[in-house]
């Protein structure tokens, strides 16, 4: 299959060269949004020409966006357009408000659908929600970009979904991974055979057993990683080796609670900078965990690959009645240059909470860290020194071992 455009197969050096001009332009545009003007007031966009420079900029977290929207609705000063200049205003749970536009493929889902083999001649049964939240419009925009027709089916009403699929002859399902099984099971009960040969899914985990179940019924299933704020972040191709980062965003994997990039292959939090001129979020923390895969995809696309969704980075945990946050663990590590990584473990002894702090270090004296643990975490705990590189590569800096059964 031909690639969506030449951007996908660029030499990495050409992509870096393009980034050197795209980043300053994006940041200059971003500073026309009031909230970003304040955040980036000490930043010279002309000097931010690569990933290393980008990594020195502040991180935007969802809680900050939500608070800004509460004070200055609906978008909190993070857009470069007025609300009246957008085609859509969406409300996601929280509530969080997101803008949308009809121009072009605003959320960039077309690239994913093309990689999934969707195009002219297909009719997409779009089972993402159209009510308040943007997912339905995101996938409709992507289908329009690849010249596919759309049945705006929305959620629920499985008997009507089956009837429409049969009568219209829809060829592609779009929606959450598990709802397709609900439709297929209902079709079996009704004695109907559906014409789905493709499925493009998101918004939930696509388990291998579910992918195989669909494959056994002749349905090729591909998934993307997208959010209402950022649009498409990464997507699968036929290679099925991780997820390829979209050409319209810059992805960083950082240590949870910080903005510091982790080495390739190490699990960390996903930060995304979008080059969308209308909604130019800079180093936006998704709260999701992933890791960078080495090399390029066998399908010929050359952009960074990530392992996909690997859990949540927000590991805030209450211990002895006090919240311990990833940012506090990061502050503890920053106090001691000899400490490579840290992990806080919450457990129970009898009927009491206990805290253990594991530190990767070559030091043999745990006493030198006790005061820092108390200062940063505000709790007393046992300090265990472990060899550098011995902590699990799972992105966790806080592990809760307590049973809540």
ROFIKOL-597249 format. One record per residue (C-alpha): x, z, y; residue number from 1. Coordinates in steps of 0.1 Angstrom, whole numbers, always signed. Example, Ala and Ser with C-alpha at 12.3 -4.5 7.8 and 13.67 -1.06 7.14 Angstrom:
<sites>
SITE    c1    c3    c2 resi
SITE  +123   +78   -45    1
SITE  +137   +71   -11    2
</sites>
This chain:
<sites>
SITE    c1    c3    c2 resi
SITE    +0    +0    +0    1
SITE   +13    -9   +35    2
SITE   +21   +21   +57    3
SITE    -2   +30   +86    4
SITE   +24   +20  +112    5
SITE   +62   +17  +117    6
SITE   +64   +53  +129    7
SITE   +61   +66   +93    8
SITE   +92   +48   +80    9
SITE  +115   +53  +109   10
SITE  +151   +63  +103   11
SITE  +154  +100  +111   12
SITE  +179   +92  +139   13
SITE  +153   +70  +155   14
SITE  +127   +97  +152   15
SITE  +151  +122  +169   16
SITE  +158   +97  +197   17
SITE  +120   +93  +203   18
SITE  +116  +131  +203   19
SITE  +143  +134  +230   20
SITE  +120  +115  +254   21
SITE   +86  +126  +240   22
SITE   +93  +164  +243   23
SITE  +102  +164  +281   24
SITE   +72  +142  +288   25
SITE   +49  +164  +268   26
SITE   +62  +196  +284   27
SITE   +59  +181  +319   28
SITE   +23  +172  +311   29
SITE   +17  +207  +295   30
SITE   +27  +224  +328   31
SITE    -4  +209  +345   32
SITE   -25  +232  +324   33
SITE   -28  +266  +342   34
SITE   -20  +288  +312   35
SITE    +9  +267  +301   36
SITE   +22  +264  +337   37
SITE   +26  +302  +336   38
SITE   +41  +303  +301   39
SITE   +66  +276  +309   40
SITE   +74  +284  +345   41
SITE  +110  +291  +338   42
SITE  +114  +260  +315   43
SITE  +131  +228  +327   44
SITE  +113  +201  +306   45
SITE  +142  +177  +311   46
SITE  +165  +201  +291   47
SITE  +142  +204  +261   48
SITE  +152  +173  +242   49
SITE  +156  +185  +206   50
SITE  +144  +211  +181   51
SITE  +171  +236  +190   52
SITE  +159  +236  +226   53
SITE  +123  +238  +216   54
SITE  +130  +268  +194   55
SITE  +140  +288  +226   56
SITE  +105  +284  +241   57
SITE   +79  +312  +237   58
SITE   +54  +312  +209   59
SITE   +16  +309  +215   60
SITE    -5  +330  +192   61
SITE   -42  +326  +184   62
SITE   -50  +361  +198   63
SITE   -35  +351  +231   64
SITE   -56  +319  +232   65
SITE   -87  +338  +224   66
SITE   -80  +364  +251   67
SITE   -73  +337  +276   68
SITE  -106  +319  +267   69
SITE  -125  +352  +272   70
SITE  -111  +356  +307   71
SITE  -114  +319  +316   72
SITE  -139  +301  +294   73
SITE  -141  +278  +277   74
SITE  -105  +267  +271   75
SITE   -85  +295  +288   76
SITE   -64  +272  +309   77
SITE   -47  +255  +280   78
SITE   -61  +220  +285   79
SITE   -50  +194  +311   80
SITE   -86  +183  +316   81
SITE  -117  +201  +328   82
SITE  -144  +208  +302   83
SITE  -166  +181  +317   84
SITE  -139  +155  +311   85
SITE  -140  +159  +274   86
SITE  -166  +142  +251   87
SITE  -171  +173  +230   88
SITE  -168  +211  +232   89
SITE  -168  +229  +198   90
SITE  -171  +265  +189   91
SITE  -153  +279  +159   92
SITE  -157  +314  +145   93
SITE  -141  +340  +167   94
SITE  -155  +325  +189   95
SITE  -127  +300  +197   96
SITE  -136  +269  +218   97
SITE  -119  +236  +211   98
SITE  -121  +203  +230   99
SITE  -126  +168  +215  100
SITE  -126  +132  +226  101
SITE  -139   +99  +212  102
SITE  -110   +78  +225  103
SITE   -87   +66  +197  104
SITE   -81   +88  +167  105
SITE   -79  +120  +188  106
SITE   -72  +143  +158  107
SITE   -50  +118  +140  108
SITE   -68  +120  +106  109
SITE   -67   +82  +102  110
SITE   -31   +84   +90  111
SITE   -42  +107   +62  112
SITE   -71   +86   +52  113
SITE   -50   +55   +51  114
SITE   -24   +73   +29  115
SITE   -53   +82    +6  116
SITE   -64   +45    +2  117
SITE   -95   +48   +24  118
SITE  -103   +18   +46  119
SITE  -126   -12   +52  120
SITE  -151   -15   +24  121
SITE  -154   +22   +19  122
SITE  -183   +44   +28  123
SITE  -172   +80   +34  124
SITE  -197  +108   +26  125
SITE  -186  +132   +52  126
SITE  -195  +167   +40  127
SITE  -177  +186   +67  128
SITE  -198  +205   +91  129
SITE  -211  +187  +123  130
SITE  -227  +219  +137  131
SITE  -206  +236  +164  132
SITE  -173  +232  +146  133
SITE  -152  +201  +148  134
SITE  -143  +192  +112  135
SITE  -171  +167  +108  136
SITE  -161  +148  +139  137
SITE  -124  +150  +130  138
SITE  -130  +132   +97  139
SITE  -155  +108  +113  140
SITE  -129   +98  +139  141
SITE  -103   +93  +111  142
SITE  -127   +71   +91  143
SITE  -134   +50  +122  144
SITE   -97   +45  +127  145
SITE   -94   +29   +93  146
SITE  -126    +9   +96  147
SITE  -145   +28   +70  148
SITE  -183   +35   +73  149
SITE  -195   +71   +74  150
SITE  -225   +89   +60  151
SITE  -226  +121   +82  152
SITE  -238  +143   +54  153
SITE  -227  +177   +66  154
SITE  -229  +207   +43  155
SITE  -254  +219   +17  156
SITE  -286  +201    +5  157
SITE  -270  +190   -27  158
SITE  -300  +171   -41  159
SITE  -302  +151    -9  160
SITE  -265  +145   -10  161
SITE  -268  +131   -46  162
SITE  -297  +109   -36  163
SITE  -279   +95    -6  164
SITE  -247   +89   -26  165
SITE  -266   +69   -52  166
SITE  -288   +49   -28  167
SITE  -260   +41    -3  168
SITE  -232   +37   -27  169
SITE  -207   +60   -10  170
SITE  -172   +56   -24  171
SITE  -153   +84    -8  172
SITE  -160  +121    -5  173
SITE  -147  +141   +25  174
SITE  -151  +178   +26  175
SITE  -138  +211   +12  176
SITE  -122  +208   -23  177
SITE  -148  +228   -42  178
SITE  -180  +213   -27  179
SITE  -174  +180   -44  180
SITE  -178  +198   -78  181
SITE  -211  +212   -66  182
SITE  -223  +177   -58  183
SITE  -210  +163   -91  184
SITE  -227  +191  -111  185
SITE  -260  +185   -93  186
SITE  -257  +148  -100  187
SITE  -252  +155  -137  188
SITE  -284  +177  -137  189
SITE  -303  +149  -121  190
SITE  -290  +123  -145  191
SITE  -273  +103  -118  192
SITE  -238   +87  -118  193
SITE  -220   +87   -84  194
SITE  -197   +60   -72  195
SITE  -169   +82   -57  196
SITE  -135   +69   -65  197
SITE  -116   +88   -37  198
SITE  -118  +122   -22  199
SITE  -101  +134   +10  200
SITE  -102  +172   +13  201
SITE   -91  +201   +35  202
SITE  -102  +235   +47  203
SITE   -94  +252   +14  204
SITE   -70  +253   -16  205
SITE   -70  +223   -39  206
SITE   -61  +239   -72  207
SITE   -44  +217   -98  208
SITE   -72  +223  -123  209
SITE   -98  +210   -98  210
SITE   -77  +180   -89  211
SITE   -75  +172  -127  212
SITE  -112  +177  -131  213
SITE  -118  +151  -104  214
SITE   -92  +128  -119  215
SITE  -109  +129  -153  216
SITE  -140  +116  -136  217
SITE  -121   +87  -119  218
SITE  -117  +103   -85  219
SITE   -83  +103   -68  220
SITE   -81  +134   -46  221
SITE   -57  +139   -17  222
SITE   -56  +168    +7  223
SITE   -45  +173   +43  224
SITE   -35  +204   +63  225
SITE   -53  +202   +96  226
SITE   -68  +227  +121  227
SITE   -94  +226  +149  228
SITE   -68  +233  +175  229
SITE   -41  +209  +164  230
SITE   -57  +181  +144  231
SITE   -38  +167  +115  232
SITE    -5  +186  +108  233
SITE    +5  +172   +74  234
SITE    -9  +152   +45  235
SITE    -4  +141    +9  236
SITE    +6  +107    -2  237
SITE    +5   +91   -36  238
SITE   +40  +106   -42  239
SITE   +23  +141   -45  240
SITE   +56  +158   -35  241
SITE   +46  +182    -8  242
SITE   +29  +172   +24  243
SITE   +43  +148   +50  244
SITE   +43  +160   +86  245
SITE   +21  +139  +109  246
SITE   +39  +118  +135  247
SITE   +19  +134  +164  248
SITE   +32  +169  +160  249
SITE   +65  +188  +157  250
SITE   +65  +215  +129  251
SITE   +88  +245  +128  252
SITE   +90  +271  +100  253
SITE  +100  +304  +115  254
SITE  +104  +340  +103  255
SITE   +70  +357  +106  256
SITE   +67  +378  +138  257
SITE   +94  +358  +155  258
SITE  +101  +323  +169  259
SITE  +134  +320  +150  260
SITE  +135  +290  +126  261
SITE  +144  +298   +89  262
SITE  +168  +278   +68  263
SITE  +154  +248   +49  264
SITE  +135  +259   +18  265
SITE  +128  +294   +30  266
SITE   +92  +304   +33  267
SITE   +81  +312   +69  268
SITE   +53  +308   +94  269
SITE   +42  +274  +105  270
SITE   +45  +267  +143  271
SITE   +32  +234  +156  272
SITE   +38  +217  +189  273
SITE   +13  +189  +195  274
SITE   +21  +159  +217  275
SITE   -16  +155  +225  276
SITE   -16  +150  +264  277
SITE   -51  +165  +267  278
SITE   -45  +197  +247  279
SITE    -7  +201  +246  280
SITE    -2  +233  +226  281
SITE   +35  +243  +225  282
SITE   +49  +263  +195  283
SITE   +14  +273  +184  284
SITE   +15  +299  +156  285
SITE    -9  +288  +129  286
SITE    -6  +321  +110  287
SITE    +0  +301   +78  288
SITE   +31  +302   +55  289
SITE   +50  +272   +42  290
SITE   +85  +259   +37  291
SITE  +104  +227   +44  292
SITE  +112  +204   +14  293
SITE  +145  +187   +14  294
SITE  +148  +149   +16  295
SITE  +122  +122   +22  296
SITE   +91  +114    +2  297
SITE   +95   +87   -25  298
SITE   +65   +69    -9  299
SITE   +89   +57   +19  300
SITE   +76   +80   +46  301
SITE  +106   +96   +62  302
SITE   +92  +125   +83  303
SITE   +97  +162   +74  304
SITE   +79  +174   +43  305
SITE   +64  +209   +38  306
SITE   +52  +226    +6  307
SITE   +17  +229   +19  308
SITE    -3  +261   +25  309
SITE   +14  +291    +9  310
SITE    -6  +320   +23  311
SITE   -10  +339   +56  312
SITE   +18  +351   +78  313
SITE    -2  +378   +95  314
SITE    +6  +406   +72  315
SITE    -3  +435   +96  316
SITE    -9  +465   +74  317
SITE   -20  +501   +82  318
SITE    +3  +527   +67  319
SITE    -3  +565   +71  320
SITE   -30  +555   +97  321
SITE    -5  +534  +118  322
SITE    -5  +496  +120  323
SITE   +28  +480  +110  324
SITE   +32  +444  +123  325
SITE   +56  +415  +114  326
SITE   +68  +416  +150  327
SITE   +80  +452  +145  328
SITE   +99  +443  +114  329
SITE  +116  +415  +133  330
SITE  +126  +439  +160  331
SITE  +142  +462  +134  332
SITE  +163  +433  +120  333
SITE  +174  +423  +155  334
SITE  +189  +457  +161  335
SITE  +214  +453  +133  336
SITE  +235  +420  +131  337
SITE  +245  +429   +96  338
SITE  +209  +428   +83  339
SITE  +198  +393   +71  340
SITE  +162  +401   +62  341
SITE  +139  +431   +59  342
SITE  +108  +439   +38  343
SITE   +84  +468   +44  344
SITE   +66  +480   +13  345
SITE   +34  +501   +15  346
SITE   +26  +520   -16  347
SITE    +9  +553   -28  348
SITE   +24  +584   -44  349
SITE    -4  +606   -56  350
SITE   -29  +605   -27  351
SITE    -4  +597    +0  352
SITE    +8  +565   +16  353
SITE   +45  +559   +14  354
SITE   +67  +533   +31  355
SITE   +99  +518   +18  356
SITE  +120  +496   +40  357
SITE  +143  +472   +21  358
SITE  +172  +457   +41  359
SITE  +194  +428   +30  360
SITE  +229  +439   +41  361
SITE  +264  +443   +28  362
SITE  +265  +478   +43  363
SITE  +264  +508   +19  364
SITE  +252  +534   +44  365
SITE  +214  +536   +47  366
SITE  +216  +565   +71  367
SITE  +226  +542  +100  368
SITE  +192  +525   +99  369
SITE  +169  +556   +97  370
SITE  +166  +560  +135  371
SITE  +159  +523  +140  372
SITE  +132  +524  +114  373
SITE  +115  +553  +132  374
SITE  +119  +537  +166  375
SITE  +105  +502  +157  376
SITE   +80  +510  +130  377
SITE   +69  +545  +144  378
SITE   +69  +559  +108  379
SITE   +94  +576   +85  380
SITE  +102  +558   +53  381
SITE  +128  +554   +26  382
SITE  +155  +529   +34  383
SITE  +168  +508    +5  384
SITE  +198  +485    +9  385
SITE  +197  +454   -12  386
SITE  +222  +424   -16  387
SITE  +219  +395    +9  388
SITE  +196  +368    -6  389
SITE  +179  +392   -31  390
SITE  +145  +396   -14  391
SITE  +118  +372   -27  392
SITE  +114  +339    -9  393
SITE   +77  +342    -3  394
SITE   +76  +346   +35  395
SITE   +65  +382   +33  396
SITE   +80  +408   +56  397
SITE   +53  +434   +48  398
SITE   +41  +439   +12  399
SITE   +11  +461    +4  400
SITE   +13  +473   -32  401
SITE   -16  +498   -29  402
SITE   -46  +492   -52  403
SITE   -80  +491   -35  404
SITE  -100  +490   -68  405
</sites>
